[in-house]
Amino acid sequence: MQGGEVFRTLLSFLSSTVEDCQDPRNGKNKHYTMRDIGMSAFAVFFCQSPSFLAFQRLMRQAHGIDNTSTMFGVQQIPTDNQIRNVLDAVDPKLLRPAFRRAFEYLQNQGVVESFRSFANTLLISVDGTGYFYSEAIHCPFCHVAHHRDGRVSYTHSALMPALVKPKTPQVISLEPEFILPQRGHEVQDCEREAAKRWVSSVASQYSPLGITLLGDDIYSSQPFIKLVLEEEMDFIFVAKPSSHKHLYEELKSLTALGEVEELSRTHWTGKAHQKHTYRFTNDVPLKDGAESIKVNWVELCITNEEGKIIRRFSFVTNHRITAQNVEKLVEAGRCRWKIENEDINTLKTKGYHFEHNFGHGERYLSETLLSLNILAFLFHTVLELLDEQCGFLRKTLPRRDTFFQHFSALLHYSCFASWESLLRFMIHALEEGPRPPPESFTVIN
């Protein structure tokens, strides 16, 4: 697609979502609309520039126009304090429709279907990560840790689900679930409880599509697996010997009885040969007791040419394991690490300022701003997949942070009539060399 259609469609999803948020302000103090507040905050994350609004205010003061108006439709740029004060009262759950409409858009464009992999299912990896740490700033929703040396630290964390596929560099970010103190619970929230809430909240949308959840060892517990199965999802979860002692005692007995199958393959890495040994069995009790659910177990042991173990992985799943599907199943299970590499690591190290404190607030601010940041990452991915000009630039400037450094610098000093105007300018400069600067300020078409 070309002509900015994808960009305008995505912005319409967020714009309508923000406009539907109830305005928390009382009285007549509503100089800036909810749309201007929400889209201004989003523009900072989309452009990967904490100083973006300051530059646009200066541009508007000097020339009466700027990129927030031409590209994001902002009529009046709010002050940073006004943005923080208003968004502090906006529950991040109110932004979920933007995530879901973007996902539905990808469905309609055939992108979601292209992500199908093992057992013709969609792989959704779930993982938690921290995004705020301080020993001074805190709010009622912080996770509080008391250290042995007397220090008290305050943190925020979130569950970050994403649609993944082996050998596919992109991931599709889904709506986050925040790990926060819950009403009626005395103990502090944890990643697994957040995952339970997330699964329950999205099951009606995602389960009919055929979902296999991927996750770390903390998810291979009976209560969580039962919930996943009740919501009609499949799973492949890491299962470590240290936290599943009864399971591995059973496996030891089954191995002695010859009831654990083994399959070996030799792989060439481009530098050396490796031996991949798969061991698997089905219908093993996950824990001790008659009430234990039964799972299917698989292990991959990778050794070098000298026989030294390089890596070892083990998973439990409800998918039936056979000699014909074991390699693809393990490949799918290992794909859960893509959420750390292509999703969380990208947000933390490729220009998104994921752990930067844009504003902590007293209620929802940090969660709402993080949701806008994840939406920016999601929109960037959609543009890379569906916008031909954006896809060309991402391939020409393969480093994501390089692409956005160019992008941000241009928006700081020039005004573009539209998203497609910006992309055309960048492509022209890369293919034919930079244009001479205009003699006076002009909006670039």
Sequence and secondary structure as in RCSB ss.txt:
>XXXX:A:sequence
MQGGEVFRTLLSFLSSTVEDCQDPRNGKNKHYTMRDIGMSAFAVFFCQSPSFLAFQRLMRQAHGIDNTSTMFGVQ
QIPTDNQIRNVLDAVDPKLLRPAFRRAFEYLQNQGVVESFRSFANTLLISVDGTGYFYSEAIHCPFCHVAHHRDG
RVSYTHSALMPALVKPKTPQVISLEPEFILPQRGHEVQDCEREAAKRWVSSVASQYSPLGITLLGDDIYSSQPFI
KLVLEEEMDFIFVAKPSSHKHLYEELKSLTALGEVEELSRTHWTGKAHQKHTYRFTNDVPLKDGAESIKVNWVEL
CITNEEGKIIRRFSFVTNHRITAQNVEKLVEAGRCRWKIENEDINTLKTKGYHFEHNFGHGERYLSETLLSLNIL
AFLFHTVLELLDEQCGFLRKTLPRRDTFFQHFSALLHYSCFASWESLLRFMIHALEEGPRPPPESFTVIN
>XXXX:A:secstr
  TTHHHHHHHHHHHHHHHHS     TT  SS HHHHHHHHHHHHHTT TTHHHHHHHHHHHHS  HHHHHH  S
S   HHHHHHHHTTS GGGGHHHHHHHHHHHHHTTHHHHT  GGG EEEE  EEEEEEESS   TTSEEEE TTS
 EEEEEEEE  EEE TT    EE   EEE   TT SS   HHHHHHHHHHHHHHHHGGG EEEEE GGG SHHHH
HHHHHTT EEEEE  GGG HHHHHHHHHHHHTT SEEEEEEEE SSSEEEEEEEEEEEEESSSSTT  EEEEEEE
EEE TT  EEEEEEEEESS   TTTHHHHHHHHHGGGHIIIIIIHHHHHSSS TTS S   SSSHHHHHHHHHHH
HHHHHHHHHHH HHHHHHHHHS SHHHHHHHHHHHHHH EESSHHHHHHHHHHHHHH      SS  EE 
